Amino acid sequence: MNIGKTVAGLKIEPSFKLWWNRYYLKVEVRGNNLIYDAMLMKDIYKFQEDYCWHTMKFAWNKNFTIYFSDDLVGKKFIRRFYTYIIKAQGVRTQDELDVINSDNKLLRQKLFFNKYRYMTYKYYADKKFIKKVENLNMNARVNTSYDGWKCTIYMSNKKDVAKLQLSIGQTEGIYKVVTLEEL
């Protein structure tokens, strides 16, 4: 799994997820379900027939979107159709894929609010829980949804994470942010 940051001169934008837990690369081609180049579509379907019947998925969104689960086929597609491609986005390196597949890490462009590296949440948090978290002496930000459905806690360091775990016990999980710069 190594798409790289550019293919055939086209910059691959970073993705922070896998699409449908399977597809590594998303390519947008000009056109939608009403206005499109019929010959281009014929060539794209022929490409799918020749190389990758089971490794591609199509969607008509604002543009025609193609998802790839095989990076070699995705690179071959980009090299062949690069003049028609508007945007390509994907998991570019194995390090990015490892973070995305991790159970306790999040891949992001930057830290939450540019300063919080750790995040956890609790569903249906009552006011007592929220007050207890806010009264802890830690560098954290607590956001609660308007209806109280979800309480999200952002923390800046491991000491704050330890304080939270010792004082409130079990949460849904604590996630560490890994930025693209760090990879």
SULTAWO-V386770 format. One record per helix or strand of 3 or more residues. SS is the DSSP state (~ for helix, > for strand). FROM is the first residue (numbers start at 1). TO is the last residue. Records with the same first field share a line. If there is no record, write none. Layout:
SS: FROM-TO ; FROM-TO
This chain:
>: 10-14 ; 25-29 ; 56-60 ; 64-68 ; 85-90 ; 105-108 ; 118-123 ; 140-144 ; 150-155 ; 175-179
~: 38-51 ; 71-81 ; 94-101 ; 127-135 ; 158-168 ; 180-182
